[in-house]
Amino acid sequence: MSRMCFSMMIVAAVWAGMSGAAYAQSTVTLFGSGSSAFETPPIAGAGVATATCTIDRASLQMACTARVHNIVALTAGHIHVGGPGVAGPVVINIPNLPLGASDDFVLSWTWRESDLIVRPAQGLLKMADFIEACSSGNCYLNFHTTANPGGEIRINMCPQGPQGRAANPFYSINVCEPAR
């Protein structure tokens, strides 16, 4: 009995150490790829894109790079809060967009607390709330065009774990299973 209790204590200590270490991470990488098929509801469009963002919990910043292809007449871009298949509100606009662009472009930017559009109805009162939503797989980038003002390309941003699997390294859970 004491040997079994000792074994259970070791397992519990290892589990607590792994969970604590995962939560203590100050950065998490989000990745996504998307098209008009991911819009809610899906639409017909030729544009596609990928994006990678790094969340820094310590500095309350998110740095992103997006690669957009086959877009025509870009009018806006921003990040929304909402999981896959859910339409959510705009939370932060993407700065320095090449408005009116057609074809391909690559853009990098960093968001800070001062960029946040507060959304009390969604529980977003500060940058830490936004970071928590994104680290849980509840954010998406959206690029809009003249032809599709409601959104041309949607990129569901998913936390990445070991070996590139969708995972939340803060809480050791899997999220963002792609539906399409």
C-alpha positions, 0 to 999 in steps of 0.5 A: 500500500505504501509503495502504491501511495508513493507511486501515486505521489510521484505521478502527481508531482510529475503531472503538477510539474508539467502543468505548471511549466506549461502554464509558466511559458511566457510565449505561444505561437499561433498558426493558421491558413485560410481562404474564403471557405473558412468565412462564416458562412463560407463564400466563393473567393480566390484569395488564400493566406497563412499567418504566424503570430507570437504571443508574449504574455510578459510584455502583453504583445502579439507579433504577426506575419501574414502571407496573402495570395490572390487577393483583389482590392483589399479594403481592411484587415483585423483580428476577431475573437471567435473560434472556428465557425463563429463570427466575432467582433473586431478586436484589433485592426492590422496596421499598415495594410496595402489598401487597394492591393491586388495579388500577393503581399507579405506583412508583419506587425506587432499589436500592443495594449493601446491597439485593443478595441475593448469589447465588454460583451465578450469579456475583453477589457484588457490585452491580457483578456485578448491574449487569453482568448487567442491562446485558447484558439478563439481568434481569427484574422480576416482580410476584406475586399471590395467584392467581399466587404464582410470578409474574403479570407478567414484564418483561424489562429491555432496555438501550436504545440510540440511537433506542430500539433494544435495545442495550447501550451499554457494549459496543455490542451488540444484546440483548433481541430480544422473542420475543412 
